[in-house]
């Protein structure tokens, strides 16, 4: 177990830490030299990535649309060829009778 003295030594504290950190960052910033065309290069790279991102999105939308269209056509093609019960035309409207409490009521 380590014993630490609770009384702060002179020259320590938040102010000293902040001052030393400011000096270190200032010295580091003074040593950095930017290339003359760094902004133009960075902007060109950003624009190229943005164009690529938009192109990929457009291709993805086209693929999803084409896939949805193909699936829809395939599903419609799987439907049975016979007309079914609803459109068979085998029954007449006179054969249909109403059932329920309003079967004998007239609206006239």
ROKEPA-606911 format. One record per residue (C-alpha): residue number from 0; residue in three letters; chain; z, y, x. Coordinates in steps of 0.25 Angstrom, whole numbers, always signed. Layout:
N
R   num   residuo   cadena      up   north    east
R   NUM       ALA        A       Z       Y       X
...
//
This chain:
108
R   num   residuo   cadena      up   north    east
R     0       UNK        A      +0      +0      +0
R     1       UNK        A      -4     +14      +5
R     2       UNK        A      +5     +25      +4
R     3       UNK        A      -1     +39      +1
R     4       UNK        A      +5     +52      +2
R     5       UNK        A      +5     +60     -11
R     6       UNK        A      +5     +73      -4
R     7       UNK        A      -9     +78      -2
R     8       UNK        A     -12     +83     +12
R     9       UNK        A     -17     +97     +14
R    10       UNK        A     -32     +99     +13
R    11       UNK        A     -35     +87      +3
R    12       UNK        A     -38     +87     -11
R    13       UNK        A     -49     +89     -21
R    14       UNK        A     -53    +102     -15
R    15       UNK        A     -55     +96      -1
R    16       UNK        A     -63     +85      -6
R    17       UNK        A     -72     +94     -14
R    18       UNK        A     -74    +103      -2
R    19       UNK        A     -77     +91      +7
R    20       UNK        A     -86     +85      -3
R    21       UNK        A     -94     +98      -6
R    22       UNK        A     -96    +100     +10
R    23       UNK        A    -101     +85     +11
R    24       UNK        A    -111     +87      +0
R    25       UNK        A    -115    +100      +5
R    26       UNK        A    -118     +95     +19
R    27       UNK        A    -126     +83     +12
R    28       UNK        A    -134     +92      +4
R    29       UNK        A    -137    +101     +16
R    30       UNK        A    -143     +89     +23
R    31       UNK        A    -153     +85     +12
R    32       UNK        A    -167     +91     +13
R    33       UNK        A    -176     +89      +1
R    34       UNK        A    -191     +86      +3
R    35       UNK        A    -200     +98      -1
R    36       UNK        A    -207     +90     -12
R    37       UNK        A    -195     +82     -16
R    38       UNK        A    -195     +88     -30
R    39       UNK        A    -210     +86     -32
R    40       UNK        A    -209     +71     -27
R    41       UNK        A    -197     +68     -36
R    42       UNK        A    -204     +75     -48
R    43       UNK        A    -217     +67     -46
R    44       UNK        A    -209     +54     -45
R    45       UNK        A    -202     +57     -58
R    46       UNK        A    -215     +60     -65
R    47       UNK        A    -221     +47     -60
R    48       UNK        A    -209     +39     -65
R    49       UNK        A    -210     +47     -79
R    50       UNK        A    -224     +43     -80
R    51       UNK        A    -222     +29     -77
R    52       UNK        A    -210     +28     -87
R    53       UNK        A    -219     +34     -98
R    54       UNK        A    -231     +24     -94
R    55       UNK        A    -221     +12     -95
R    56       UNK        A    -216     +17    -108
R    57       UNK        A    -230     +19    -114
R    58       UNK        A    -234      +5    -109
R    59       UNK        A    -221      -1    -115
R    60       UNK        A    -223      +6    -129
R    61       UNK        A    -238      +1    -129
R    62       UNK        A    -233     -14    -125
R    63       UNK        A    -223     -14    -136
R    64       UNK        A    -232      -8    -146
R    65       UNK        A    -243     -19    -143
R    66       UNK        A    -233     -30    -143
R    67       UNK        A    -227     -26    -157
R    68       UNK        A    -242     -25    -162
R    69       UNK        A    -245     -39    -157
R    70       UNK        A    -232     -45    -162
R    71       UNK        A    -235     -38    -176
R    72       UNK        A    -249     -44    -176
R    73       UNK        A    -245     -58    -172
R    74       UNK        A    -234     -58    -183
R    75       UNK        A    -244     -53    -193
R    76       UNK        A    -254     -64    -189
R    77       UNK        A    -243     -75    -191
R    78       UNK        A    -242     -72    -206
R    79       UNK        A    -247     -83    -215
R    80       UNK        A    -262     -82    -219
R    81       UNK        A    -259     -86    -234
R    82       UNK        A    -256     -74    -243
R    83       UNK        A    -243     -79    -247
R    84       UNK        A    -236     -79    -261
R    85       UNK        A    -235     -64    -263
R    86       UNK        A    -250     -62    -261
R    87       UNK        A    -255     -75    -267
R    88       UNK        A    -260     -70    -280
R    89       UNK        A    -257     -83    -287
R    90       UNK        A    -247     -77    -297
R    91       UNK        A    -250     -66    -308
R    92       UNK        A    -242     -55    -312
R    93       UNK        A    -240     -60    -326
R    94       UNK        A    -233     -73    -320
R    95       UNK        A    -222     -64    -314
R    96       UNK        A    -210     -62    -323
R    97       UNK        A    -198     -53    -321
R    98       UNK        A    -185     -60    -320
R    99       UNK        A    -172     -53    -322
R   100       UNK        A    -165     -44    -332
R   101       UNK        A    -177     -34    -334
R   102       UNK        A    -187     -45    -336
R   103       UNK        A    -189     -41    -351
R   104       UNK        A    -188     -26    -350
R   105       UNK        A    -199     -17    -352
R   106       UNK        A    -201      -3    -347
R   107       UNK        A    -209      +3    -358
//
